[in-house]
Amino acid sequence: MLHDLFSPEVQHALDLAGIFVFATSGALLAVRKNFDIFGIAVLALVTALGGGLFRDLVIGAVPPAAFGELSFFVTPLVAAGCVFFLHPEVQRINRAINVFDAAGLALFTVTGTTKAYEYGLGLTASAALGLATAVGGGVLRDVIVNEVPSLLRDREMYAVPAVVGAAIVAVSIAFDSLNALTTALAIVTTFVLRLLAMHFHWQAPRAWNRRSSVAEEQ
């Protein structure tokens, strides 16, 4: 399905770019947590590959792409090495990294949804796995460092854009209209929503009419 929009070579390059950016964000969190080099590498790998690994295991695509393609495994290690030696410089370009992270979120959402559907899942399950592909690595990362997963505390709407993108893909499949145009629409919509959420600090709605005096946990 995505071959209508990207050649296999371009698709592979975009996958590696998304993996590198996600791995960088995981490695930076490991540095902030004062992990050693092994911990930095593990968190980079988990963040970059966790969502895709979960998706492939669910749909029965074994061995998962993370193990069948050497570059998918090496790229997070390269990102971890860059952060290990250059983390002050990497943190200075955090805004640029967030932009690439939004691009990775958009691409992984769409590729995850389409791949799940191609393996025989229904539309709802495919959209759910598209979301899992995009945010699953971040959930595992947060659990490992003993933090509330950002998926559950969706500050600046990280998961919501992915839900919208996956829904666009699912609806396009349902109407037999998934093509280069609708695929691009799903990717761009997810990407732009994420950028707007970061810029304007949008948040997903909280509990309606919440009157509890208990302060929100940080």
Summary of the structure (lengths in Angstrom):
residues: 218
radius of gyration: 17.2
end to end distance: 41.7
largest distance: 54.6
contacts: 740
relative contact order: 0.13
helix: 74%
strand: 0%
